[in-house]
């Protein structure tokens, strides 16, 4: 599996696929991704062959503002 750098674009697209609302995803940019969603997103990415650790979410800079297009 490929080790991948986690970005807001990847988080947004995966969370949207999992049914997370736009409002919740926007809040994550300043409040961070909740642990339960980190697990779900990491598991979803793993099914696509992308490996991220739960700690990788802490390395994504807080970025209030627009969602990834």
Contact map, one row per residue, 1 for C-alpha under 8 A:
111000000000000000000000000000000000000000000000111000000000000000000
111100000000000000000000000000000000000000000000111000000000000000000
111110000000000000000000000000000000000000000000011100000000000000000
011111000000000000000000000000000000000000000000011100000000000000000
001111100000000000000000000000000000000000000000000100010000000000000
000111110110000000000000000000000000000000000000000100011001000000000
000011111110000000000000000000000000000000000000000000000001000000000
000001111111000000000000000000000000000000000000000000000001000000110
000000111111100000000000000000000000000000000000000000000000000000111
000001111111110000000000000000000000000000000000000000000000000000000
000001111111111000000000000000000000000010000000000000000000000000000
000000011111111100000000100000000000000000000000000000000000000000110
000000001111111110000000000000000000000000000000000000000000000000010
000000000111111111000000000000000000000010011000000000000000000000000
000000000011111111110000100000000000100010000000000000000000000000000
000000000001111111111100000000000000000000000000000000000000000000000
000000000000111111110000000000000000000000000000000000000000000000000
000000000000011111110000000000000000000010000000000000000000000000000
000000000000001111111000000000000000000000000000000000000000000000000
000000000000001111111101100000000000000000000000000000000000000000000
000000000000000100111111100000000000000000000000000000000000000000000
000000000000000100011111110000000000000000000000000000000000000000100
000000000000000000001111111000000000000000000000000000000000000000000
000000000000000000011111111100000000000000000000000000000000000000000
000000000001001000011111111110000000000000000000000000000000000000100
000000000000000000000111111111000000000000000000000000000000000111100
000000000000000000000011111111110000000000000000000000000000000100000
000000000000000000000001111111111100000000000000000000000000000000000
000000000000000000000000111111111000000000000000000000000000011110000
000000000000000000000000011111110000000000000000000000000000011100000
000000000000000000000000001111111000000000000000000000000000010000000
000000000000000000000000001111111100000000000000000000001100010000000
000000000000000000000000000110111110110000000000000000001000000000000
000000000000000000000000000100011111110000000000000000000000000000000
000000000000000000000000000000001111111000000000000000000000000000000
000000000000000000000000000000000111111100000000000000000000000000000
000000000000001000000000000000001111111110000000000000000000000000000
000000000000000000000000000000001111111111000000000001001000000000000
000000000000000000000000000000000011111111100000000001000000000000000
000000000000000000000000000000000001111111110000000000000000000000000
000000000010011001000000000000000000111111111000000000000000000000000
000000000000000000000000000000000000011111111100001111000000000000000
000000000000000000000000000000000000001111111110000000000000000000000
000000000000010000000000000000000000000111111111000000000000000000000
000000000000010000000000000000000000000011111111111100000000000000000
000000000000000000000000000000000000000001111111111100000000000000000
000000000000000000000000000000000000000000111111110000000000000000000
000000000000000000000000000000000000000000011111110000000000000000000
110000000000000000000000000000000000000000001111111000000000000000000
111100000000000000000000000000000000000000001111111100000000000000000
111100000000000000000000000000000000000001001100111110000000000000000
001111000000000000000000000000000000000001001100011111010000000000000
000000000000000000000000000000000000000001000000001111111000000000000
000000000000000000000000000000000000011001000000000111111100000000000
000000000000000000000000000000000000000000000000000011111110000000000
000011000000000000000000000000000000000000000000000111111111000000000
000001000000000000000000000000011000010000000000000011111111000000000
000000000000000000000000000000010000000000000000000001111111100000000
000000000000000000000000000000000000000000000000000000111111100000000
000001110000000000000000000000000000000000000000000000011111110000000
000000000000000000000000000000000000000000000000000000000111111000000
000000000000000000000000000011110000000000000000000000000001111100000
000000000000000000000000000011000000000000000000000000000000111110000
000000000000000000000000011011000000000000000000000000000000011111000
000000000000000000000000010010000000000000000000000000000000001111100
000000000000000000000000010000000000000000000000000000000000000111110
000000011001000000000100110000000000000000000000000000000000000011111
000000011001100000000000000000000000000000000000000000000000000001111
000000001000000000000000000000000000000000000000000000000000000000111
